[in-house]
């Protein structure tokens, strides 16, 4: 059974940092594309970052380049999103995503950045 469980969200002030974790079960994260998406109130869900299989090539939305880093710990079967220099516009529910044929989503986790 595939499961994605996010953790690490919360509330921070502008300029703060958070690290989101996505613990996966039922499949191996290193052999699939893993992504983080976010959805702010009244907006569509958008891709934040993704990391390719084995080679670990990463891709970021322009709005987070240079501030966010996606990574993967194969031993822990977990994907991370390190978020630095957070801005109020980063406030959203963040979702972990796995493309393994079917697409699976985590339950989402709230990130709130106050000015």
Secondary structure, 3 states (H helix, E strand, C coil): CCEEEEECCEEEECCCCEEEEEEEECCCHHHCEEEEEEECCCCCCEEEEEECCCCCCEEECCCCCCCEEEEEECCCCEEEEEECCCCHHHCEEEEEEEECCCEEECCCEEEEEEC
